[in-house]
Amino acid sequence: MRRSLLLLFALALSACSASANLAGGPDLVDDRATPETRALFVNLQRIAPDHLLFGHQDALAYGVDWVREAGRSDVRDVAGDYPAVYGWELGDLELGADQNLDGVDFDDMQGWIREGHARGGVITLAWHMAHPATGGNTWDRTPGGVATVLPGAENHAQFLSWLDTFARFVDGLRDVDGRPIPVLFRPYHEHTGSWFWWGAEQTTVADYQALWRMTVEYLRDEKGLHNLLYVYSPDVFETEAEYLERYPGDAYVDVLGSDDYQALKTDSTVSDMTRRLGMVVRMAEARGKLAVLSETGLEGVPDDDWWTNRLLRAIEADPDARRVAYALVWRNATAAVREAQGESTTHWFGPHPGGADADDFRRFAETDFVLLEGDLPDLYTR
């Protein structure tokens, strides 16, 4: 509560000294974005210089040793509060499935999104969609899939039907007053790698950019979704030119992200994340965009100082890097899910009770820099 009041005061001061651009409203991809969506963007920009929102994937759906227990979150079990940012996955939505590829029921997901938003949290969506040409999953590396969904190509109509399904899901995300819930949408992520069908070795630069622009224009102009902020999030990169190689243009991106699981594996590579985040922040700020650490983590979190000595150190080490708005770690898969999917028996990335990292996560969360949900001011009002 104390930090929330301090943040409200800081936001008020920041509002008084905001640039002319922010005072008139942010220059977003969607010039018809809802007031709440615009407010979220502006408030995250204002918070980012001094604070980091902590996020966790699937936080309300399950944890390391539980599934679908009302009010639970591994983060809350450890630190006494929910994460400030909730990540959710839409893979298999396009196939008409009732559950996503991780076994989360889509109706339940909508309920959890409403719940997290009602408490003031931030919502972000990723989508590991099926390969449009082969029917395989996201990890089907058959080249050329992107080209088949562009206007005039053989799978274009089918792909638009997938976007229709997405639009219906997002349109159903409304608060108690019927207002659309703002969502940070992160499509076609980690495209600098080649493990997804839209990856660097699977498609050309021009086709990737065309896919992105087509998606934005269809969802915004044809489907009338005005509660989306569009997040561009490559995997690890070494130069600004590499980061921007497939960038679809400022008119199609609101948020510059970075997915980085590599840099925090050892103490010796932490500085790689610091350097990359600094670049992302500078590129974002030069364009009037927001910067985020859109995915990160270390499987099993085996080190008892990982949160403070790896993640926090990487972000705080540089005045540019520390201006990312949030950092989201991946999911805490349950034992049953891990067994069913043949995943590692340590496939968790957030804290959980009994973990070697639990005490350190509490130290991480108690710093003035890191914000959990209860620390947040009202992000949806300007």
Secondary structure, DSSP 8 states (H G I E B T S, - for coil): -HHHHHHHHHHHHHHHT--HHHHH----S-TT--HHHHHHHHHHHHHTTT-EEEEEETTTTEETTEES-TT--HHHHHHSS--SEEEEE-TTGGGT-SB-TTS-BHHHHHHHHHHHHHTT-EEEEE-----TTT---TT---TTTGGGGSTTSTTHHHHHHHHHHHHHHHHT-B-TTS-B--EEEE-S-STTSSSSTTSTTTS-HHHHHHHHHHHHHIIIIIS---SEEEEE--S--SSHHHHHTT---GGG-SEEEEEESSTTSSGGGHHHHHHHHHHHHHHHHHTT-EEEEEEE--TT---TTHIIIIIIHHHHTSTTGGG-SEEEE--B--HHHHHHHT--TT-B-S--TT-TTHHHHHHHHHSSSEE-GGG---TT--
